[in-house]
Every structure is written in C-alpha cells, then in structure tokens.
Amino acid sequence: MKMVSTARRDTQTMVSIAPSYAEFPQDPDASSRRFGVALLAAIFAEILLVGGLVWFEERHVHRPIPPQRKEVMAVQLVTLPPPPKPIPPKPVVKPTPPKPLPPKPAIHHAPPPPPAPHPKMVVPPRPVPTPPAPPVKATPRPPKPVPLPKPVAPPTPPPPPALTAAEKANLMSQYVATLRPIIQSQLRVPAELRAMGMSGTATVEFEVSPSGRVIWARVIKRSPLGAVNRAALAAIKRGNFPPFLKKMPKKNTIFEIPLEVGADAND
C-alpha cells in the first residue's frame, strides 16, 4: 500500500511539473547560437586536422637525404710478367707415297709390208706450142707538173707614229673649230628670250662617233634661264657633224663646248 501511494504521489508531481515547461516558450536566438558554436567548433577541428597533416608531412616526408659517402678504393698497378712464348708444334712428317710402277710397253706386231707394185711407164703428152706473146708497148709517163710560184703578200705598212699630246690637242681644236659654225647655225633662240631681251650661256658635253654622229649630249654647266639650257642642248642634238680629221684617233670622242643663247644670237 505504501508503494502504491508513493507511485501516485510521484505521478501527481510529474503531472504538476509538466505544465511548468509549457509556460516558458523556446528562444530562437539560442538555437542560432548553438548552430554558430557548432560551426566554429567544426572549423577549428578542420584547421587542427589540416595543420597536423602539414606538420606530419614536413616532419616525416621531407627529410633531407644524407649525402652518400664516397668510398675510395686504393688501386695498385702490378706489372705482370710476359707470358711464356708458345712452343711451336713439331712438324708432322708425312710418309712419302711409293712411286707408281711404269706401265709395261705394249708390244704391237707390225704387219708385213705389202709387195711393191710393178712400176708403170707413163708417156708424157706432146707439148702444145704456145704462140708468142704480143709486145707490150711502153706508155710514156706524163710530165711532172711544174709548181706555180706562190704569190708574195705585199709587206704590211708600218703603223703610223703615235701622236703626241700637243698634236692631239691641235687636231681636237681644229675639229671643234669646224663644229662651232654648224652648231651656231642650228641654234634656235626661244621667243621668250627675244621678248625680254635676255641671254645666257650653257656648257654642253656630248660624244661624237668617228663618222660625225652625235651619240649623247647633256648640259654640265647650266644657266639660270631654263630656256637657254634647252636651246643649247637642242642645237647639239640637231647637229649633223662632219667625220673626224684624217689623223684623229678613230674612236668615240667627248667634246665640251660653251654656247651663248640670247636675243643677239643669229638664227
């Protein structure tokens, strides 16, 4: 009976206590704090785990390998005695084979000679007389041709004596003197120079062949007036010059002539 009453009292006490929990509502901040504490604990545990792994790897894995000790071996050179000379083998004497016996000569019995025939008398035929050979006429030999005399080449004339520098200069000046009137007659004064009454001088350099043909020409000393330069160059290119003098060298020669172009020049 006492036990039953005690159990009843405990039950009543529990029933009376149970409503007391319902009277206090649960705090949401407490659950979030518990979650934060658990998260920090997990992060801390992970950091400890990673640090331990790193420490273990540095401690046990990356140990410096001790340098290997070099073993030094002492080598002593020993000269060996020369090997003994090989003993030559004894020559083997081959037994000489017995000489073969010469074959016995075969004996042939020669047959008896036949009886000699009786000699026959051969009568030679009568000789036929041969006609005499006709006389051979000797053909006269043709006379040997008389060789014609070889034509004698005329002696080559000696080369003309080389001209001196003074002679060359004299010939050139003579040829230039013949060119000046030709060039002056072919000179055309531009209309603008005549209108303005102006003149100028241009020096022209040109090359002439031995036949008198102008190969090229250019102005080497120009005038400030372009019309003067053009007129002087055209007069040289227009020229039909005579061939070189007899004693002048037969090769292309370059000449240099100053030309005056202006209103006073003649056409």
Buried (B, 14 or more C-beta within 10 A) or exposed (E): EEEEEEEEEEEEEEEEEEEEEEEEEEEEEEEEEEEEEEEEEEEEEEEEEEEEEEEEEEEEEEEEEEEEEEEEEEEEEEEEEEEEEEEEEEEEEEEEEEEEEEEEEEEEEEEEEEEEEEEEEEEEEEEEEEEEEEEEEEEEEEEEEEEEEEEEEEEEEEEEEEBEEEEBEEBBEEBEEEBEEBBBEBBEBBEEBBEEEBBBBBBBBBBBBBEBEBEEBEBEEBBEBEBBBBBBBBBBEBBEBEBBEEEBEEEEBEBEBEBBBBEEBEE
